[in-house]
Amino acid sequence: MDTSIVLTPANNAEIPTREIVHAADQSTMVLIPAGEFVMGRNDMPPELGESPAHQVYLDAFYIDKYEVTNAQY
């Protein structure tokens, strides 16, 4: 089974994504498209490990849509 949905972020740009279903256990995974985001914060002390804010690029990846139960693991 393969379905597609469209996510709409704050800037109203369409981001196509896909879901896949694993045949063995029927778990659903969602494609997270490649892109950039800001990681960290500038208003935190450096010793907390959250600064400085910086751009990070991630390749596309699939992630489980729902939590994995102990039984599934």
Secondary structure, DSSP 8 states (H G I E B T S, - for coil): -EEEEEE--TT---EEEEEEE-TTT--EEEEE--EEEEES-SSS-GGGT--S-EEEEE--EEEESS---TTT-
